Amino acid sequence: MTDLQITAPTRFFTMGSLELPDPAPHLPPEEAIQLLAVNFPHLAHGLLGTPERRGDAWVYPIEKPPVKTNG
């Protein structure tokens, strides 16, 4: 009989070249970004993109919000 092991995939957040590990894997991605925004304030206004699978991890891109211009 074969032993079957189930492991939860890891989660990372990226913004540009910045790659951050998940601070709280038990929380939804939106709430995990709020925790990261304490140390990285520019993440607070980012938009969460569609996750992609890289090996054994889910990578969530954080996109910069559109620039607001007056005029």
N, C-alpha and C positions, 0 to 999 in steps of 0.2 A: 504494500500500500504506500502511496506517495503522500508525503506531508505537504499540505498546501499552506502557504504563508500569504497573508494579505497585509499589505502596507499602504498607508495613506501617501499619496503623492505630495511632494513639497511644493511650496508656492513662493514665487519671487515677484517683485515689482520692479519695472524698469522705467526710467525716464531719461532718454538720450543714452549716454554711456553709463549712467548710474544704475547699478543693480543692487537692490536691497532685499535681504531675506524677510520672510514673513514674521512680524513680531508676535502675532497671535493666530496660529493656524485654525483655532476653533471659532474665530469670528468670520463674518462675511468680509469679502475684499474691501468694501466701502469703509467698514469700521476699522479694518487694519490700516488703511491709508490714513485715517484720522489719527491713529496712534503714531504713525511715522511722521505726520505733519508737525508734531511737537518739536522734533529735531530738524526736520526739513520743511520749513514753512512754504516753499514753493509748491509742494505736493498738495497742499490744501485746496488749490484752485484748479488742479489738473483734472482731466476727464479720463475715466477708466475705460480702456479699450477692450477689445475682444481677446480673451486669453488664448495662448497657443501652447501646445505641448512640446517640450524639449526634453527628450529622454524620459526621465522619471519625474519631471517637474512641470508645473504649470507656470507660465510666465505671463504676467498681466502688464501690458504697457500702459503707462500713464502719459497721456498726450497733453501738450500745453493748450490752454484755452485760447480761443481766437482773440486777436488783438482788437480792442475797442478803439474806434476813432470817432472823433466828433467832426461832423461836416458833411 
